[in-house]
Amino acid sequence: MKKRTFYTELAYVFGIISLVFGVTFMERADFGLSMVVAPAYVLHRYISTLPGMEWFSFGVAEYTLQLFLVIVLMIVVRKFRISYFFSFVTAVLYGYLLDLVMWLTPTVASENIALRIVFFVLGELFCTLGVSLVLHTYIPPEAYELFVAEVSKRFHLSTGRVKWVYDITSCIVAVALSFIFFGFGVFVGVKWGTVLCAVINGLIISAMIKWEDKIFDFKDGLKWRRFFEK
């Protein structure tokens, strides 16, 4: 079967959009978010309740935390690359889209378990699809993925191991922030769905990448790759 051309720039666009819808659906399901975005969600839930801080949306929390992560990355690897800046640009774009889709998507009553399950499944599929598409592009991803890739490269470590440590650290941070802000034993953003995502995400993403590579030939449509690799 002849493969169809899929431009890597479109993979970036569709990947970000897919991630936005995935995170939104999972937030509405309220079964727990992925470990990666959970810390930003906890910060949003707490800070937005403070006087005069209603503007601190989930999207704002996302790119604020990612800016901090980029700064930490530059300190750790002791250098600056143009891709670091554009990773933050990606985070801002993602944050604005997330707030828009969150605003457009209705909330789900906690007792409507069936609809919440549907939202959770859709969210998981959209999130994993988004990651699989972003991995096919050269445009800098969000700071979460960039941090793992750059630290692995700088210290010659296994990407899988660094990713595992990063995810576990994010989960611990989210739980700690939840306890500090909302009380010991109160889990905000981190629930059984978070654990399930940690177990199955890697398998689903790998399967999606294999499927995409079978039917698509990913090619650059623009001559921007060298610029982003500086």
Z-matrix of the N, CA and C atoms (Angstrom, degrees):
N
C 1 1.459
C 2 1.529 1 110.08
N 3 1.338 2 115.55 1 130.09
C 4 1.455 3 120.18 2 -179.44
C 5 1.522 4 110.35 3 -73.75
N 6 1.317 5 115.68 4 131.38
C 7 1.467 6 120.20 5 -179.60
C 8 1.527 7 110.76 6 -76.25
N 9 1.322 8 114.48 7 147.88
C 10 1.455 9 120.28 8 175.50
C 11 1.525 10 109.32 9 -93.81
N 12 1.313 11 115.91 10 144.54
C 13 1.463 12 120.37 11 179.82
C 14 1.525 13 110.46 12 -74.64
N 15 1.310 14 115.34 13 131.68
C 16 1.470 15 121.75 14 176.35
C 17 1.526 16 106.25 15 -127.85
N 18 1.311 17 116.45 16 113.43
C 19 1.459 18 120.09 17 -176.62
C 20 1.527 19 111.33 18 -71.72
N 21 1.324 20 114.83 19 137.67
C 22 1.466 21 120.11 20 -176.23
C 23 1.528 22 111.94 21 -63.89
N 24 1.325 23 116.71 22 -29.11
C 25 1.467 24 119.32 23 177.59
C 26 1.536 25 111.05 24 -66.76
N 27 1.343 26 115.78 25 -37.16
C 28 1.464 27 119.15 26 175.86
C 29 1.526 28 110.95 27 -69.91
N 30 1.327 29 116.45 28 -32.72
C 31 1.462 30 120.12 29 176.46
C 32 1.529 31 109.98 30 -61.02
N 33 1.327 32 115.88 31 -37.83
C 34 1.471 33 121.07 32 177.14
C 35 1.527 34 110.46 33 -63.83
N 36 1.330 35 116.85 34 -49.04
C 37 1.473 36 121.52 35 -177.75
C 38 1.526 37 111.14 36 -62.46
N 39 1.334 38 115.50 37 -51.73
C 40 1.460 39 119.22 38 -178.83
C 41 1.535 40 111.69 39 -66.74
N 42 1.333 41 115.95 40 -31.57
C 43 1.464 42 119.75 41 178.37
C 44 1.510 43 111.84 42 -65.09
N 45 1.336 44 116.85 43 -45.46
C 46 1.465 45 120.73 44 179.39
C 47 1.523 46 111.06 45 -64.52
N 48 1.332 47 116.38 46 -44.19
C 49 1.469 48 120.36 47 179.26
C 50 1.527 49 110.61 48 -61.65
N 51 1.319 50 116.50 49 -42.46
C 52 1.460 51 120.91 50 179.39
C 53 1.526 52 111.24 51 -63.20
N 54 1.322 53 116.57 52 -41.47
C 55 1.465 54 119.94 53 177.89
C 56 1.523 55 111.60 54 -62.80
N 57 1.323 56 116.42 55 -40.28
C 58 1.464 57 121.08 56 179.47
C 59 1.525 58 110.72 57 -60.68
N 60 1.325 59 116.54 58 -48.54
C 61 1.467 60 119.66 59 179.17
C 62 1.527 61 111.17 60 -66.02
N 63 1.318 62 116.80 61 -36.82
C 64 1.450 63 119.72 62 179.08
C 65 1.514 64 113.05 63 -62.43
N 66 1.327 65 116.24 64 -48.11
C 67 1.471 66 120.50 65 179.79
C 68 1.527 67 110.52 66 -64.79
N 69 1.331 68 117.16 67 -39.13
C 70 1.468 69 121.08 68 179.38
C 71 1.525 70 111.33 69 -62.47
N 72 1.323 71 117.21 70 -47.93
C 73 1.461 72 120.46 71 -179.39
C 74 1.530 73 111.14 72 -63.39
N 75 1.328 74 116.79 73 -39.29
C 76 1.462 75 119.33 74 -179.72
C 77 1.527 76 110.99 75 -69.07
N 78 1.323 77 116.88 76 -35.32
C 79 1.466 78 119.71 77 177.18
C 80 1.522 79 110.35 78 -65.66
N 81 1.329 80 116.66 79 -40.62
C 82 1.465 81 120.56 80 179.03
C 83 1.528 82 111.55 81 -67.67
N 84 1.325 83 116.60 82 -33.75
C 85 1.463 84 119.98 83 179.05
C 86 1.529 85 111.42 84 -67.19
N 87 1.328 86 116.68 85 -33.18
C 88 1.467 87 123.18 86 177.83
C 89 1.531 88 112.63 87 60.22
N 90 1.335 89 115.35 88 38.84
C 91 1.456 90 120.41 89 172.30
C 92 1.530 91 111.08 90 -106.07
N 93 1.324 92 115.93 91 4.87
C 94 1.459 93 120.53 92 -179.16
C 95 1.518 94 111.31 93 115.08
N 96 1.327 95 115.58 94 139.78
C 97 1.460 96 121.94 95 177.62
C 98 1.521 97 110.01 96 -96.09
N 99 1.321 98 116.29 97 172.33
C 100 1.459 99 119.12 98 176.01
C 101 1.524 100 109.48 99 -66.69
N 102 1.327 101 115.96 100 155.38
C 103 1.465 102 120.49 101 -177.86
C 104 1.527 103 111.70 102 -60.80
N 105 1.339 104 116.75 103 -28.39
C 106 1.461 105 120.93 104 -175.48
C 107 1.525 106 111.86 105 -66.94
N 108 1.335 107 116.74 106 -44.04
C 109 1.461 108 119.93 107 -175.57
C 110 1.532 109 113.03 108 -94.63
N 111 1.315 110 118.10 109 -8.97
C 112 1.462 111 121.52 110 -176.09
C 113 1.532 112 113.63 111 -58.30
N 114 1.349 113 120.68 112 -44.14
C 115 1.477 114 119.26 113 179.37
C 116 1.525 115 112.91 114 -58.40
N 117 1.327 116 117.68 115 -42.98
C 118 1.465 117 120.90 116 179.63
C 119 1.524 118 110.10 117 -64.64
N 120 1.317 119 116.92 118 -37.94
C 121 1.463 120 120.06 119 179.97
C 122 1.527 121 111.46 120 -65.40
N 123 1.324 122 116.99 121 -41.78
C 124 1.469 123 120.55 122 178.21
C 125 1.529 124 110.35 123 -62.51
N 126 1.335 125 116.24 124 -43.87
C 127 1.468 126 119.74 125 177.72
C 128 1.521 127 111.16 126 -60.22
N 129 1.320 128 116.42 127 -43.31
C 130 1.468 129 120.73 128 178.53
C 131 1.522 130 111.16 129 -60.97
N 132 1.316 131 116.86 130 -47.22
C 133 1.461 132 120.79 131 -176.92
C 134 1.519 133 111.88 132 -61.11
N 135 1.335 134 117.38 133 -36.13
C 136 1.455 135 120.16 134 -178.86
C 137 1.533 136 112.51 135 -83.41
N 138 1.328 137 116.36 136 -53.22
C 139 1.468 138 120.21 137 -173.79
C 140 1.517 139 111.52 138 -64.18
N 141 1.328 140 118.61 139 -35.25
C 142 1.465 141 121.25 140 -178.48
C 143 1.528 142 112.65 141 -67.05
N 144 1.335 143 117.70 142 -14.55
C 145 1.470 144 120.68 143 178.27
C 146 1.526 145 112.25 144 -89.68
N 147 1.332 146 117.21 145 -10.05
C 148 1.456 147 120.82 146 179.94
C 149 1.528 148 110.42 147 -74.90
N 150 1.323 149 118.68 148 151.04
C 151 1.469 150 121.74 149 -179.26
C 152 1.531 151 112.00 150 -56.73
N 153 1.320 152 116.06 151 127.69
C 154 1.451 153 121.25 152 177.63
C 155 1.518 154 115.01 153 78.01
N 156 1.342 155 117.74 154 4.35
C 157 1.474 156 121.01 155 -176.69
C 158 1.529 157 112.37 156 -112.99
N 159 1.323 158 116.63 157 22.34
C 160 1.457 159 120.27 158 -179.58
C 161 1.531 160 112.12 159 -61.14
N 162 1.326 161 116.57 160 -23.63
C 163 1.464 162 121.81 161 -178.04
C 164 1.535 163 113.04 162 -73.78
N 165 1.336 164 116.49 163 -11.63
C 166 1.465 165 120.01 164 -176.74
C 167 1.526 166 109.07 165 -79.07
N 168 1.310 167 114.97 166 78.02
C 169 1.462 168 122.55 167 -176.21
C 170 1.529 169 111.35 168 -76.64
N 171 1.318 170 114.64 169 176.06
C 172 1.469 171 120.63 170 176.43
C 173 1.524 172 109.85 171 -60.90
N 174 1.328 173 116.68 172 -42.57
C 175 1.459 174 120.50 173 179.19
C 176 1.513 175 113.03 174 -63.52
N 177 1.331 176 116.35 175 -42.31
C 178 1.466 177 120.62 176 177.88
C 179 1.519 178 110.43 177 -63.47
N 180 1.327 179 116.48 178 -42.49
C 181 1.468 180 120.71 179 178.15
C 182 1.518 181 110.56 180 -60.80
N 183 1.334 182 116.73 181 -38.05
C 184 1.464 183 121.06 182 -179.23
C 185 1.525 184 111.34 183 -62.56
N 186 1.339 185 117.81 184 -54.02
C 187 1.464 186 116.88 185 -175.64
C 188 1.527 187 112.89 186 -77.13
N 189 1.331 188 117.73 187 -20.46
C 190 1.467 189 119.80 188 173.22
C 191 1.517 190 110.40 189 -68.01
N 192 1.328 191 116.17 190 -47.07
C 193 1.457 192 120.79 191 178.71
C 194 1.525 193 110.97 192 -64.78
N 195 1.326 194 117.09 193 -36.74
C 196 1.458 195 119.80 194 -179.83
C 197 1.532 196 111.81 195 -70.79
N 198 1.335 197 117.24 196 -31.50
C 199 1.462 198 119.98 197 174.23
C 200 1.524 199 109.69 198 -62.86
N 201 1.327 200 116.29 199 -43.35
C 202 1.464 201 121.16 200 176.83
C 203 1.528 202 110.27 201 -60.97
N 204 1.320 203 116.56 202 -40.24
C 205 1.459 204 120.62 203 -178.99
C 206 1.528 205 111.40 204 -67.16
N 207 1.327 206 117.58 205 -38.00
C 208 1.470 207 121.20 206 177.18
C 209 1.525 208 110.26 207 -64.11
N 210 1.329 209 116.65 208 -41.00
C 211 1.473 210 120.60 209 178.03
C 212 1.529 211 110.30 210 -62.39
N 213 1.333 212 116.21 211 -44.11
C 214 1.467 213 120.27 212 177.32
C 215 1.526 214 110.35 213 -61.62
N 216 1.316 215 116.72 214 -40.45
C 217 1.461 216 121.29 215 179.46
C 218 1.528 217 110.81 216 -60.60
N 219 1.331 218 117.36 217 -44.67
C 220 1.460 219 120.56 218 179.88
C 221 1.526 220 111.55 219 -63.47
N 222 1.322 221 116.07 220 -35.18
C 223 1.468 222 119.98 221 177.55
C 224 1.523 223 110.84 222 -68.34
N 225 1.326 224 115.84 223 -41.35
C 226 1.464 225 121.09 224 -176.99
C 227 1.531 226 111.22 225 -68.25
N 228 1.340 227 116.94 226 -47.08
C 229 1.470 228 120.00 227 -176.43
C 230 1.526 229 112.25 228 -90.13
N 231 1.341 230 116.73 229 -9.48
C 232 1.462 231 123.09 230 176.14
C 233 1.530 232 113.45 231 59.12
N 234 1.314 233 114.73 232 44.75
C 235 1.458 234 118.70 233 175.85
C 236 1.525 235 109.37 234 -163.46
N 237 1.340 236 114.80 235 165.64
C 238 1.450 237 120.95 236 176.04
C 239 1.517 238 108.74 237 -125.37
N 240 1.320 239 116.06 238 134.96
C 241 1.458 240 121.99 239 176.13
C 242 1.522 241 108.42 240 -125.25
N 243 1.326 242 115.98 241 151.71
C 244 1.456 243 120.27 242 -179.86
C 245 1.523 244 111.09 243 -60.16
N 246 1.330 245 115.98 244 -28.37
C 247 1.467 246 119.85 245 179.85
C 248 1.528 247 111.20 246 -65.66
N 249 1.342 248 117.79 247 -27.94
C 250 1.464 249 120.37 248 178.24
C 251 1.523 250 110.45 249 -64.52
N 252 1.324 251 115.31 250 -43.08
C 253 1.469 252 119.83 251 179.06
C 254 1.523 253 110.68 252 -63.52
N 255 1.324 254 116.98 253 -44.68
C 256 1.456 255 119.71 254 -177.98
C 257 1.524 256 112.34 255 -73.65
N 258 1.307 257 116.98 256 -20.03
C 259 1.460 258 119.53 257 171.83
C 260 1.522 259 109.74 258 -65.45
N 261 1.331 260 116.08 259 -39.64
C 262 1.464 261 120.11 260 176.51
C 263 1.525 262 110.50 261 -68.02
N 264 1.331 263 117.51 262 -37.23
C 265 1.469 264 120.82 263 175.57
C 266 1.531 265 109.78 264 -59.49
N 267 1.321 266 116.29 265 -42.89
C 268 1.462 267 120.62 266 176.18
C 269 1.522 268 110.76 267 -59.56
N 270 1.341 269 116.62 268 -41.97
C 271 1.464 270 121.34 269 -179.93
C 272 1.527 271 111.20 270 -62.74
N 273 1.338 272 116.99 271 -40.56
C 274 1.464 273 120.83 272 179.40
C 275 1.527 274 110.35 273 -66.33
N 276 1.334 275 116.31 274 -44.55
C 277 1.463 276 120.67 275 177.50
C 278 1.519 277 110.72 276 -59.42
N 279 1.311 278 115.61 277 -46.16
C 280 1.461 279 121.56 278 178.18
C 281 1.529 280 110.68 279 -60.93
N 282 1.341 281 116.66 280 -42.52
C 283 1.457 282 120.90 281 -178.57
C 284 1.515 283 113.11 282 -62.86
N 285 1.328 284 117.18 283 -43.96
C 286 1.465 285 120.80 284 178.67
C 287 1.520 286 111.48 285 -65.30
N 288 1.334 287 116.72 286 -41.99
C 289 1.458 288 120.04 287 178.31
C 290 1.525 289 111.25 288 -65.62
N 291 1.320 290 115.98 289 -38.23
C 292 1.465 291 120.33 290 178.93
C 293 1.523 292 110.89 291 -61.65
N 294 1.321 293 117.11 292 -45.49
C 295 1.463 294 120.07 293 179.37
C 296 1.526 295 111.42 294 -63.48
N 297 1.336 296 116.52 295 -38.12
C 298 1.464 297 120.18 296 179.15
C 299 1.522 298 111.13 297 -64.65
N 300 1.327 299 116.55 298 -48.35
C 301 1.465 300 120.37 299 -178.22
C 302 1.522 301 110.74 300 -68.46
N 303 1.333 302 117.65 301 -36.22
C 304 1.466 303 120.66 302 175.85
C 305 1.524 304 110.62 303 -61.36
N 306 1.319 305 116.42 304 -39.17
C 307 1.465 306 121.72 305 -179.77
C 308 1.528 307 111.06 306 -67.71
N 309 1.338 308 116.42 307 -35.69
C 310 1.459 309 121.13 308 -177.35
C 311 1.530 310 113.07 309 -82.02
N 312 1.324 311 116.82 310 -22.58
C 313 1.465 312 121.07 311 -175.90
C 314 1.525 313 111.13 312 -89.56
N 315 1.315 314 118.13 313 125.30
C 316 1.475 315 120.37 314 -178.58
C 317 1.525 316 112.32 315 -68.74
N 318 1.303 317 115.47 316 153.52
C 319 1.462 318 120.22 317 175.21
C 320 1.525 319 109.31 318 -75.04
N 321 1.323 320 115.64 319 163.01
C 322 1.465 321 121.16 320 -179.26
C 323 1.524 322 108.49 321 -120.05
N 324 1.324 323 116.77 322 129.81
C 325 1.465 324 121.05 323 178.99
C 326 1.518 325 110.03 324 -60.55
N 327 1.320 326 116.30 325 138.06
C 328 1.462 327 120.77 326 -176.07
C 329 1.526 328 112.67 327 -60.35
N 330 1.337 329 117.36 328 -28.87
C 331 1.468 330 119.70 329 -178.68
C 332 1.526 331 112.98 330 -81.78
N 333 1.332 332 117.14 331 -9.33
C 334 1.470 333 120.71 332 179.10
C 335 1.533 334 109.16 333 -85.96
N 336 1.307 335 115.80 334 74.63
C 337 1.463 336 121.94 335 -174.12
C 338 1.528 337 112.08 336 -62.82
N 339 1.328 338 117.36 337 -41.06
C 340 1.465 339 120.91 338 -177.02
C 341 1.530 340 110.87 339 -60.30
N 342 1.341 341 116.62 340 -47.76
C 343 1.465 342 120.28 341 -179.52
C 344 1.527 343 110.82 342 -66.63
N 345 1.321 344 116.90 343 -36.39
C 346 1.462 345 120.34 344 178.42
C 347 1.529 346 110.85 345 -63.92
N 348 1.321 347 116.92 346 -39.12
C 349 1.465 348 120.78 347 177.98
C 350 1.521 349 110.15 348 -64.66
N 351 1.336 350 116.50 349 -42.08
C 352 1.470 351 120.85 350 178.15
C 353 1.525 352 109.76 351 -60.65
N 354 1.324 353 116.89 352 -45.40
C 355 1.461 354 121.33 353 179.25
C 356 1.530 355 111.19 354 -62.60
N 357 1.319 356 116.05 355 -39.67
C 358 1.463 357 119.48 356 -179.59
C 359 1.526 358 110.96 357 -65.74
N 360 1.313 359 117.09 358 -45.07
C 361 1.476 360 121.22 359 179.68
C 362 1.525 361 110.08 360 -62.61
N 363 1.346 362 116.63 361 -45.58
C 364 1.460 363 119.85 362 177.68
C 365 1.527 364 111.11 363 -61.37
N 366 1.322 365 115.84 364 -41.33
C 367 1.456 366 120.04 365 179.01
C 368 1.511 367 112.44 366 -62.09
N 369 1.317 368 116.64 367 -42.73
C 370 1.465 369 121.22 368 178.47
C 371 1.518 370 111.14 369 -63.07
N 372 1.325 371 117.12 370 -43.37
C 373 1.464 372 120.95 371 -179.48
C 374 1.530 373 111.33 372 -67.04
N 375 1.314 374 117.04 373 -42.72
C 376 1.466 375 120.55 374 178.67
C 377 1.527 376 111.09 375 -64.84
N 378 1.323 377 116.93 376 -41.76
C 379 1.471 378 120.26 377 -179.47
C 380 1.523 379 111.60 378 -63.68
N 381 1.308 380 116.82 379 -47.81
C 382 1.462 381 119.93 380 -178.67
C 383 1.532 382 111.20 381 -68.08
N 384 1.334 383 116.96 382 -35.90
C 385 1.462 384 120.18 383 175.57
C 386 1.527 385 110.12 384 -63.39
N 387 1.331 386 116.07 385 -42.94
C 388 1.457 387 120.03 386 179.27
C 389 1.510 388 112.81 387 -60.37
N 390 1.325 389 116.93 388 -43.90
C 391 1.464 390 120.91 389 179.07
C 392 1.520 391 110.44 390 -63.90
N 393 1.334 392 116.96 391 -43.54
C 394 1.467 393 120.32 392 -178.85
C 395 1.527 394 111.33 393 -62.19
N 396 1.320 395 117.86 394 -36.33
C 397 1.463 396 121.27 395 178.85
C 398 1.521 397 111.71 396 -72.95
N 399 1.325 398 116.32 397 -42.90
C 400 1.469 399 120.43 398 180.00
C 401 1.529 400 110.55 399 -61.53
N 402 1.321 401 117.42 400 -33.00
C 403 1.462 402 120.85 401 179.79
C 404 1.532 403 112.43 402 -68.75
N 405 1.332 404 117.29 403 -11.07
C 406 1.462 405 121.01 404 178.82
C 407 1.530 406 112.70 405 -95.32
N 408 1.317 407 117.98 406 1.56
C 409 1.459 408 120.07 407 -175.79
C 410 1.521 409 111.52 408 -115.17
N 411 1.312 410 116.30 409 158.92
C 412 1.463 411 122.07 410 178.24
C 413 1.520 412 111.83 411 -94.40
N 414 1.326 413 117.81 412 -12.77
C 415 1.473 414 121.08 413 -180.00
C 416 1.527 415 108.13 414 -68.23
N 417 1.333 416 117.15 415 132.42
C 418 1.468 417 120.30 416 -175.33
C 419 1.523 418 113.23 417 -53.14
N 420 1.325 419 117.36 418 129.66
C 421 1.462 420 121.60 419 178.93
C 422 1.524 421 110.39 420 -77.68
N 423 1.312 422 115.67 421 -174.11
C 424 1.465 423 120.00 422 175.33
C 425 1.527 424 109.71 423 -63.53
N 426 1.319 425 115.51 424 163.67
C 427 1.463 426 121.17 425 -173.68
C 428 1.524 427 112.40 426 -62.04
N 429 1.323 428 118.30 427 -27.20
C 430 1.454 429 120.86 428 -179.03
C 431 1.529 430 110.70 429 -58.95
N 432 1.331 431 115.84 430 -53.85
C 433 1.458 432 120.39 431 -179.29
C 434 1.532 433 111.28 432 -69.82
N 435 1.330 434 116.08 433 -37.74
C 436 1.461 435 120.72 434 -179.72
C 437 1.525 436 110.89 435 -61.95
N 438 1.325 437 116.99 436 -42.71
C 439 1.467 438 121.87 437 -179.00
C 440 1.522 439 110.63 438 -58.82
N 441 1.317 440 116.10 439 -47.17
C 442 1.469 441 120.88 440 -179.36
C 443 1.527 442 110.67 441 -62.35
N 444 1.329 443 116.56 442 -46.14
C 445 1.465 444 120.99 443 -177.36
C 446 1.526 445 111.81 444 -64.66
N 447 1.328 446 117.16 445 -44.26
C 448 1.461 447 120.87 446 -176.30
C 449 1.525 448 112.66 447 -72.18
N 450 1.321 449 117.35 448 -39.06
C 451 1.473 450 120.60 449 177.76
C 452 1.525 451 109.82 450 -66.20
N 453 1.331 452 116.68 451 -40.95
C 454 1.472 453 120.64 452 178.11
C 455 1.519 454 110.41 453 -60.27
N 456 1.329 455 116.62 454 -44.26
C 457 1.458 456 121.58 455 -178.61
C 458 1.531 457 111.45 456 -68.50
N 459 1.324 458 116.22 457 -42.18
C 460 1.471 459 120.63 458 -175.92
C 461 1.520 460 111.94 459 -65.17
N 462 1.338 461 117.43 460 -39.98
C 463 1.462 462 120.75 461 -175.12
C 464 1.528 463 112.67 462 -108.00
N 465 1.336 464 116.63 463 11.70
C 466 1.475 465 122.35 464 176.41
C 467 1.525 466 111.71 465 54.15
N 468 1.340 467 114.29 466 49.97
C 469 1.454 468 120.89 467 -179.10
C 470 1.521 469 110.14 468 -110.45
N 471 1.310 470 115.62 469 160.58
C 472 1.451 471 121.13 470 176.41
C 473 1.527 472 109.36 471 -65.87
N 474 1.332 473 116.57 472 128.82
C 475 1.463 474 120.56 473 179.23
C 476 1.521 475 110.98 474 -61.09
N 477 1.333 476 115.66 475 -40.03
C 478 1.452 477 119.66 476 178.99
C 479 1.516 478 112.66 477 -61.27
N 480 1.332 479 116.00 478 -40.49
C 481 1.465 480 119.69 479 -179.44
C 482 1.532 481 111.07 480 -69.45
N 483 1.330 482 116.28 481 -43.07
C 484 1.471 483 119.79 482 178.87
C 485 1.532 484 109.81 483 -63.31
N 486 1.328 485 116.73 484 -40.76
C 487 1.461 486 121.20 485 178.22
C 488 1.522 487 110.57 486 -61.91
N 489 1.323 488 116.45 487 -41.97
C 490 1.471 489 120.50 488 179.87
C 491 1.524 490 110.55 489 -62.87
N 492 1.331 491 117.11 490 -46.22
C 493 1.465 492 121.38 491 179.31
C 494 1.524 493 110.40 492 -63.08
N 495 1.336 494 116.21 493 -41.65
C 496 1.463 495 119.82 494 -179.61
C 497 1.528 496 111.12 495 -64.04
N 498 1.327 497 117.57 496 -44.32
C 499 1.460 498 120.90 497 -179.46
C 500 1.523 499 111.44 498 -63.39
N 501 1.322 500 116.60 499 -44.77
C 502 1.463 501 120.06 500 179.49
C 503 1.531 502 110.48 501 -63.15
N 504 1.338 503 116.05 502 -41.42
C 505 1.468 504 119.91 503 178.24
C 506 1.522 505 110.84 504 -62.06
N 507 1.333 506 117.12 505 -42.27
C 508 1.465 507 121.31 506 178.79
C 509 1.523 508 110.80 507 -61.57
N 510 1.329 509 116.10 508 -40.72
C 511 1.462 510 120.33 509 179.34
C 512 1.526 511 110.81 510 -64.27
N 513 1.324 512 116.50 511 -44.19
C 514 1.474 513 120.98 512 179.59
C 515 1.525 514 110.39 513 -63.14
N 516 1.335 515 116.06 514 -42.70
C 517 1.469 516 120.27 515 179.34
C 518 1.527 517 110.61 516 -62.73
N 519 1.340 518 116.82 517 -43.73
C 520 1.463 519 120.84 518 -179.64
C 521 1.529 520 110.98 519 -62.57
N 522 1.323 521 116.99 520 -44.46
C 523 1.470 522 120.70 521 179.26
C 524 1.527 523 110.39 522 -64.28
N 525 1.343 524 117.02 523 -43.56
C 526 1.463 525 120.97 524 179.53
C 527 1.527 526 111.11 525 -61.49
N 528 1.330 527 117.09 526 -45.04
C 529 1.459 528 120.81 527 179.15
C 530 1.530 529 111.20 528 -64.13
N 531 1.321 530 115.79 529 -38.54
C 532 1.465 531 120.29 530 178.44
C 533 1.524 532 110.91 531 -62.53
N 534 1.324 533 116.89 532 -43.42
C 535 1.464 534 121.09 533 179.25
C 536 1.525 535 110.91 534 -66.41
N 537 1.333 536 116.75 535 -40.97
C 538 1.469 537 121.35 536 -178.10
C 539 1.528 538 111.25 537 -66.42
N 540 1.334 539 116.08 538 -44.80
C 541 1.460 540 120.26 539 -174.21
C 542 1.524 541 114.12 540 -83.56
N 543 1.348 542 116.87 541 -34.46
C 544 1.460 543 119.74 542 -171.84
C 545 1.526 544 114.35 543 -116.80
N 546 1.323 545 117.41 544 -4.34
C 547 1.444 546 120.27 545 178.06
C 548 1.518 547 112.58 546 111.36
N 549 1.315 548 115.99 547 147.33
C 550 1.464 549 121.11 548 -177.51
C 551 1.525 550 110.00 549 -61.82
N 552 1.325 551 115.68 550 132.93
C 553 1.453 552 120.85 551 179.31
C 554 1.515 553 114.34 552 90.15
N 555 1.341 554 116.90 553 -3.72
C 556 1.469 555 120.70 554 178.51
C 557 1.531 556 108.64 555 -96.90
N 558 1.321 557 116.19 556 118.42
C 559 1.463 558 121.10 557 -178.86
C 560 1.532 559 109.56 558 -103.19
N 561 1.313 560 115.76 559 114.23
C 562 1.466 561 121.63 560 177.77
C 563 1.524 562 108.22 561 -110.81
N 564 1.321 563 116.40 562 118.76
C 565 1.465 564 120.55 563 179.16
C 566 1.516 565 114.73 564 84.93
N 567 1.320 566 117.72 565 -22.48
C 568 1.466 567 121.88 566 -179.76
C 569 1.532 568 108.72 567 -114.54
N 570 1.341 569 115.73 568 108.66
C 571 1.458 570 121.26 569 -178.76
C 572 1.532 571 108.28 570 -140.62
N 573 1.325 572 116.42 571 -163.48
C 574 1.465 573 119.05 572 -175.91
C 575 1.531 574 111.29 573 -62.52
N 576 1.333 575 116.73 574 -29.93
C 577 1.460 576 119.24 575 178.30
C 578 1.511 577 112.71 576 -64.45
N 579 1.325 578 116.08 577 -30.55
C 580 1.464 579 121.20 578 177.41
C 581 1.519 580 110.39 579 -63.80
N 582 1.324 581 115.64 580 -44.16
C 583 1.470 582 120.95 581 179.49
C 584 1.525 583 110.07 582 -64.88
N 585 1.329 584 116.22 583 -43.00
C 586 1.462 585 120.32 584 179.85
C 587 1.526 586 110.98 585 -61.42
N 588 1.330 587 116.24 586 -43.29
C 589 1.473 588 120.21 587 178.50
C 590 1.526 589 111.11 588 -60.82
N 591 1.330 590 116.13 589 -40.34
C 592 1.459 591 120.34 590 -179.51
C 593 1.529 592 111.24 591 -62.09
N 594 1.332 593 115.85 592 -32.63
C 595 1.459 594 120.42 593 -176.90
C 596 1.527 595 112.07 594 -80.59
N 597 1.334 596 117.02 595 -41.76
C 598 1.468 597 119.79 596 -170.14
C 599 1.531 598 115.09 597 -102.88
N 600 1.329 599 118.40 598 -15.97
C 601 1.467 600 119.91 599 -175.17
C 602 1.525 601 113.28 600 -56.34
N 603 1.336 602 115.60 601 -48.31
C 604 1.457 603 119.96 602 -177.74
C 605 1.516 604 112.07 603 -59.31
N 606 1.335 605 117.14 604 -41.34
C 607 1.460 606 121.70 605 -179.29
C 608 1.524 607 111.13 606 -65.97
N 609 1.347 608 116.09 607 -43.72
C 610 1.462 609 119.84 608 -178.50
C 611 1.527 610 110.71 609 -67.96
N 612 1.321 611 116.98 610 -42.00
C 613 1.468 612 120.50 611 179.71
C 614 1.521 613 110.73 612 -62.07
N 615 1.327 614 116.90 613 -43.91
C 616 1.467 615 120.74 614 178.60
C 617 1.520 616 111.19 615 -61.12
N 618 1.332 617 116.80 616 -42.44
C 619 1.461 618 121.05 617 179.74
C 620 1.525 619 110.85 618 -65.04
N 621 1.326 620 116.88 619 -40.10
C 622 1.465 621 120.54 620 179.79
C 623 1.528 622 111.42 621 -66.84
N 624 1.323 623 117.15 622 -39.76
C 625 1.467 624 120.64 623 178.76
C 626 1.523 625 110.59 624 -62.84
N 627 1.327 626 117.12 625 -42.98
C 628 1.467 627 120.90 626 178.57
C 629 1.521 628 110.68 627 -62.68
N 630 1.334 629 116.37 628 -42.25
C 631 1.458 630 120.53 629 179.21
C 632 1.526 631 111.27 630 -65.05
N 633 1.333 632 116.65 631 -43.41
C 634 1.465 633 120.67 632 179.38
C 635 1.525 634 111.97 633 -64.13
N 636 1.330 635 116.00 634 -39.29
C 637 1.470 636 119.82 635 -179.79
C 638 1.527 637 112.16 636 -69.34
N 639 1.318 638 117.15 637 -23.16
C 640 1.459 639 120.18 638 178.74
C 641 1.522 640 112.38 639 -74.71
N 642 1.320 641 116.95 640 -34.38
C 643 1.464 642 119.56 641 -173.71
C 644 1.523 643 113.56 642 -107.77
N 645 1.352 644 117.30 643 -14.55
C 646 1.458 645 119.61 644 -178.68
C 647 1.525 646 111.57 645 -123.32
N 648 1.315 647 114.50 646 147.97
C 649 1.457 648 121.85 647 171.81
C 650 1.527 649 106.27 648 -110.82
N 651 1.327 650 116.26 649 104.51
C 652 1.459 651 120.87 650 -175.52
C 653 1.527 652 110.45 651 -78.60
N 654 1.342 653 115.61 652 120.03
C 655 1.456 654 121.86 653 -179.24
C 656 1.520 655 110.49 654 -133.21
N 657 1.331 656 116.06 655 152.78
C 658 1.462 657 120.62 656 176.10
C 659 1.519 658 109.67 657 -76.32
N 660 1.323 659 116.25 658 130.56
C 661 1.451 660 120.20 659 176.08
C 662 1.517 661 112.55 660 -90.98
N 663 1.333 662 115.73 661 -21.08
C 664 1.461 663 122.54 662 -179.21
C 665 1.525 664 109.63 663 -124.18
N 666 1.301 665 116.20 664 158.80
C 667 1.467 666 120.86 665 -178.08
C 668 1.537 667 110.26 666 -95.77
N 669 1.322 668 115.23 667 58.71
C 670 1.463 669 120.78 668 -176.45
C 671 1.523 670 113.04 669 -109.02
N 672 1.319 671 118.00 670 -8.84
C 673 1.463 672 120.80 671 -171.85
C 674 1.536 673 112.11 672 -56.84
N 675 1.324 674 117.68 673 -46.18
C 676 1.470 675 121.01 674 -178.46
C 677 1.517 676 111.58 675 -60.90
N 678 1.326 677 116.52 676 -37.37
C 679 1.465 678 120.43 677 -179.90
C 680 1.530 679 111.11 678 -62.24
N 681 1.323 680 116.56 679 -45.00
C 682 1.464 681 120.33 680 -177.42
C 683 1.520 682 112.45 681 -76.13
N 684 1.327 683 117.63 682 -16.76
C 685 1.460 684 120.24 683 179.83
C 686 1.518 685 112.58 684 -88.04
N 687 1.322 686 118.46 685 -0.29
C 688 1.476 687 121.25 686 -179.17
C 689 1.524 688 109.86 687 -72.54
